[in-house]
């Protein structure tokens, strides 16, 4: 490690929502410099869905910063906790996932996390919490649960809200924070990263480590990235997300659509643009907001698609969406429409959107249509319950950036 403690703190505290506690982090960094032992920095991720969004990368990027400063990243794949599902922010019990679902999602997480952090064995230790949680006997589970009172557990805002609303809380959900805290004890973490909705769980890790006569981990809390709508948390279920695995063109176009008022949030959490440059970009008297978004979008795209990809995506975006332009992409995927989907040359619009991959379900498709987000040859598809006549060669469009050309099977 070549940076001083103050220099490390400057990097590590950037963009954070809260740190429990900064003076402890400073002391632990000084101790690390004196002993030459890098800090063990933990991030737990439950593979409850197959793909990562830019929202997930906020904490991953902070983990990467610890790596760059010489510390050891510990990525906990919560294959055991995922079978419960963290009740954080949920108004009802999450469905239990099968082991096969969890393992498939875990592999996708690892592959995509490699776009953000250094996955070399020297820099990253990957553990699955089934290693220790699956081996606990009932006496050990009882001993673990004896460290937390029911009153303390019900302080958690999610549980308190559900209790006030008369919504069921199942016993296995109460074990989730304890299981996550147990992870911290087993791997002897010095620091745990999480988003604001993980604060309760991460602080419980400190309590469990004290009980195990370990120094309590420092908890670094990152903000939740606001979605493209500027209001809700970035979420695949809300459709307001940018996926890590998306094409450069889609990624650039989506980022150009964000409201001006959340640009600072995106610059701070998704880029390493220096504070001085960020101030200049966000000053409307010096930089037009559109130009600031271009720099933001190019920066993010190049992180995931390589040098030069941002400029190519920018050129394509303005070729299609520049002033007075209504052109189509030079290239687009072709989707075959089977005869079985048609009835006398017509197809239900919701079925068409699902078949072409523009919606995850018929209900998602109907929502998109109601929001006037689907077009056929440039014409808005107005009726969520309706059907439309289609021909080979027509272009189906979702929003401003996604296009496919239809081809009816013979």
Beta strands, then each sheet from edge to edge (+ up, - down):
strand 1: 16-20
strand 2: 40-45
strand 3: 72-77
strand 4: 124-128
strand 5: 191-195
strand 6: 218-222
strand 7: 333-337
strand 8: 346-348
strand 9: 374-376
strand 10: 379-380
strand 11: 387-389
strand 12: 395-398
strand 13: 402-408
sheet 1: 1+ 6- 5- 2- 3- 4-
sheet 2: 7+ 13+ 12- 9+ 10-
sheet 3: 8+ 11-
end
